[in-house]
Amino acid sequence: LAVLDAWGSLPSGLLEGNTRSLGNYDECLRISRDVSAEHTLRGKYCFAKLPVGQLFEQSTPNANIAICFPASCAGSDMDVLLRQLLQQLGFSLDQTAFLVTESSCKTAAREPFDWLTIFTMYERFSPSTFTLSNKSLFSQHSLCRAGSAGQLPRLINAFSARVNSGALFRISNNSNPNVIGCVHGLRCMSLIWVIFGHDYIIALKSPNVNRMDMFTWGAQPFRMFVQQCINAVDTFFFLSGMLVVSSQFRAMERHEDKLNIPKLYLNRYLRLTPVLAFAILLYVKLLPYFGDGPLWGTTMFDDYSICNTRWYLTLLYVQNFFGDKARTLCISHSWYLAVDMQLYLLSPIFLIALYRWGKRAVYAIVLVILVLSCYLLATMIDNNYSMQIRGDAVRRGEPFIYFPVHVRASTWLVGVLFGYFLYLNQGKRFKLQRLVVWACWLLALSALLVTVLALYPYVGINVSPVPIVNEAFFLSLTRIAWPLALCWVVFACMQGYGGLANSFLSSPLWQPLSKLSYCAYIFHIFFENLNSARTRTNTYFSDYDVMLRFWGDFGFTVLLSYVVYILVEAPCGALQTWWLSEVKKP
């Protein structure tokens, strides 16, 4: 009886686009009855693709209806049984398509813990106990004073929750000329935009009972602010290029105009890799044990089993060259880290050129930006690659116009040039007329809004897609216009022309979250995947419901980011600083 009771039914709201009936997942998997001394009847949960549209004589897509049957039966057995039943009822079936596939089936059986899973759990929980204990045992003022000059307290403090939390919540003084206060706000707002956009992607893929309303939502202007969240990544690239110049030029001034390239590379690799390696372990080994559900593996961003064979590509930061689309990448959103690392490897070329040849190097970099933009333009037009959702154009184009370093470098190079401008004019105050300030703000805000909204006439129901030539020009130009607009935002905030924008972006409240932004970027999809894949019933799509989902995901992301920062990022950063300082000693 429980086997039949767990079945789904004809989806309610089928004419509104609801094609999924999830049944009772837990009831099916909880079935366990001994039928003999050697055999136990257990449940098996699968999805069956049934042509229910034939009931209404309409071209309604096949409905995915949950079915439950004994685990001893294969999916192919149920496919044959359902096919025979439907044919007797008069349904016309495609003989080449399966109604039930084994890949859609789930049972209560779970793989046993392997050694790597056990190690990950140990690394996850054991350091937490150690950190909390050393907080009280080793962070006392007496020990710190007695051994302040020794190495032991310094190493212990690297793992101290008290010390690392203090560093996290310590606020830098904006009066420091080397501190660009608005950077924290820009970084945090971009992070929030990324998480917000990913939550909408998850919501659109969920089993919504009002799927037809999604098409109405897709014709609204607000949709563009979600779709264009990809521009937040360009903000990250711009900030990366700007900060690498300002930080490394100051370092070169301290070291007799010398750039320590091996140390530059080593610092960057050790800065990013510990958290990324921990993320791979967490996504691959622990995520499956945090929950399950009928949609597990279907509404998630990634197939993390790919990490079992491609993890080393991620840790070498070359995964963006070895994926034909996002779902073939181990932790797909780490493509940004790969591009950022590759640009960092190229940075000495531009740093040395700017430091030695000044304006001539600036002209050369401008030429490189133009060449890269022309390359992107030609690639899109010649191959009909698009970033809009139409057919398989996005899937075909992603590896060539979204992931590669050479199509992302123009934004980063604008940041490099702006960082060089700030270096040349450090400490200088520019006196601008009010009309000039207003004109620059108008141009900057117009560029930002045009980048977000320009393609709106080409979205919605029964609207012709944007011509590929138009889109190619748009994408090539906005990869430059977006960072140029940000140049003015940063400059205005630094020079006192930011007004409310500067008060908001430079607020000290952003600084702790800014320090957590790397961990938050890496781990936010953990909760988005977990919460969506655990869905047991049909959902409802609306902006309000997505907002509720976002604040839950964002809140837990910040909490997990804080834990990872205390356990992994901050200790590894402190040990890295200590080790590199010891290496320099004779």
Secondary structure, DSSP 8 states (H G I E B T S, - for coil): -HHHHT---S-TTGGGT--EE---HHHHHT-EEESSSS-EEEEEEEEEEE-GGGGTTS----EEEEEEEETTS-HHHHHHHHHHHHHHTT----TTS-SB-GGG-EES------HHHHHHHHHHHHHHHHHHHHHHHT--HHHHHHTTTSHHHHHHHHT-HHHHHHHHH----TTSTT--THHHHHHHHHHHHHHHHHHHHHHHHS-BTTHHHHHHHHTSTHHHHHHGGGHHHHHHHHHHHHHHHHHHHHHHHHTTT---HHHHHHHHHHHHHHHHHHHHHIIIIIHHHH---TTTTTSSS--GGGHHHHHHHHHTT-GGGS-SSGGGSSSGGGHHHHHHHHHHHHHHHHHHHHHHHTHHHHHHHHHHHHHHHHHHHHHHHHHT--SSSSTTHHHHHHHHHTS-GGGTHHHHHHHHHHHHHHHHTTT------HHHHHHHHHHHHHHHHHHHHTTGGG-STT-----HHHHHHHHHHHHHHHHHHHHHHHHHHHHT--THHHHHHT-TTHHHHHHHHHHHHHHHHHHHHHHHHT--S-B---HHHHHHHHHHHHHHHHHHHHHHIIIIIHHHHHHHHHHHHHHH--
